[in-house]
Amino acid sequence: MLVGSPTRVRALWLFSGAFAWGMYQVGKGNKIRRALKEEKYAARRAILPILQAEEDERFVSEWNKYLDYEADVMKDVPGWKVV
C-alpha cells in the first residue's frame, strides 16, 4: 500500500459524506421550490375572484347582445318572447 493513499474505508466514508451533503442540498432546494410554488398559487387564489368578476361581466354583456339579436331576428314570429 502507498503512503497517504485513501483506504477503501476512507473512500466509503468520503463517498457517504458527499452523498449525504448532496441529498441535504437537494432537500433544501425542494423546500425553496415548494415555498415559491405555494406563493405563486396563493397569488393566483388572491386574484381569482377579480378575474371571475371580469369574466362574468363580459359574459353578461355578450348574453345581452345575443338576446338583442334574437329579439331582432324573431320579431316577426307571433308569440315569441325573448327571455
C-alpha positions as a Python dict, from the first residue, in 0.01 Angstrom:
ca = {
    (1, 'M'): (0, 0, 0),
    (2, 'L'): (125, 350, -87),
    (3, 'V'): (177, 606, 187),
    (4, 'G'): (-107, 865, 203),
    (5, 'S'): (-345, 681, -32),
    (6, 'P'): (-703, 652, 91),
    (7, 'T'): (-811, 312, 203),
    (8, 'R'): (-1137, 160, 99),
    (9, 'V'): (-1294, 259, 430),
    (10, 'R'): (-1184, 619, 389),
    (11, 'A'): (-1318, 622, 34),
    (12, 'L'): (-1650, 481, 158),
    (13, 'W'): (-1672, 749, 429),
    (14, 'L'): (-1583, 1018, 178),
    (15, 'F'): (-1844, 894, -67),
    (16, 'S'): (-2107, 863, 209),
    (17, 'G'): (-2035, 1214, 333),
    (18, 'A'): (-2052, 1362, -15),
    (19, 'F'): (-2376, 1176, -85),
    (20, 'A'): (-2533, 1289, 244),
    (21, 'W'): (-2431, 1650, 181),
    (22, 'G'): (-2572, 1634, -172),
    (23, 'M'): (-2903, 1493, -51),
    (24, 'Y'): (-2918, 1767, 215),
    (25, 'Q'): (-2873, 2027, -59),
    (26, 'V'): (-3146, 1863, -267),
    (27, 'G'): (-3378, 1877, 34),
    (28, 'K'): (-3306, 2248, 86),
    (29, 'G'): (-3374, 2314, -281),
    (30, 'N'): (-3702, 2123, -262),
    (31, 'K'): (-3815, 2334, 34),
    (32, 'I'): (-3734, 2655, -153),
    (33, 'R'): (-3914, 2537, -468),
    (34, 'R'): (-4216, 2429, -263),
    (35, 'A'): (-4233, 2771, -95),
    (36, 'L'): (-4211, 2952, -430),
    (37, 'K'): (-4481, 2731, -577),
    (38, 'E'): (-4710, 2794, -279),
    (39, 'E'): (-4651, 3169, -312),
    (40, 'K'): (-4745, 3155, -680),
    (41, 'Y'): (-5063, 2958, -606),
    (42, 'A'): (-5155, 3195, -322),
    (43, 'A'): (-5124, 3491, -560),
    (44, 'R'): (-5345, 3314, -814),
    (45, 'R'): (-5605, 3238, -547),
    (46, 'A'): (-5599, 3603, -440),
    (47, 'I'): (-5676, 3743, -786),
    (48, 'L'): (-5916, 3469, -893),
    (49, 'P'): (-6233, 3650, -770),
    (50, 'I'): (-6134, 3962, -965),
    (51, 'L'): (-6072, 3764, -1282),
    (52, 'Q'): (-6400, 3576, -1236),
    (53, 'A'): (-6591, 3904, -1190),
    (54, 'E'): (-6441, 4041, -1511),
    (55, 'E'): (-6537, 3726, -1699),
    (56, 'D'): (-6890, 3736, -1556),
    (57, 'E'): (-6925, 4096, -1667),
    (58, 'R'): (-6806, 4008, -2017),
    (59, 'F'): (-7043, 3712, -2033),
    (60, 'V'): (-7347, 3920, -1929),
    (61, 'S'): (-7260, 4180, -2191),
    (62, 'E'): (-7231, 3917, -2465),
    (63, 'W'): (-7551, 3746, -2350),
    (64, 'N'): (-7743, 4074, -2369),
    (65, 'K'): (-7609, 4129, -2722),
    (66, 'Y'): (-7728, 3780, -2813),
    (67, 'L'): (-8074, 3843, -2666),
    (68, 'D'): (-8099, 4170, -2862),
    (69, 'Y'): (-8001, 3982, -3177),
    (70, 'E'): (-8256, 3709, -3105),
    (71, 'A'): (-8529, 3968, -3048),
    (72, 'D'): (-8442, 4134, -3379),
    (73, 'V'): (-8441, 3806, -3573),
    (74, 'M'): (-8760, 3668, -3417),
    (75, 'K'): (-8962, 3994, -3409),
    (76, 'D'): (-9198, 3870, -3684),
    (77, 'V'): (-9276, 3536, -3513),
    (78, 'P'): (-9606, 3559, -3323),
    (79, 'G'): (-9588, 3460, -2958),
    (80, 'W'): (-9207, 3458, -2944),
    (81, 'K'): (-9070, 3612, -2629),
    (82, 'V'): (-8707, 3678, -2558),
    (83, 'V'): (-8635, 3578, -2200),
}
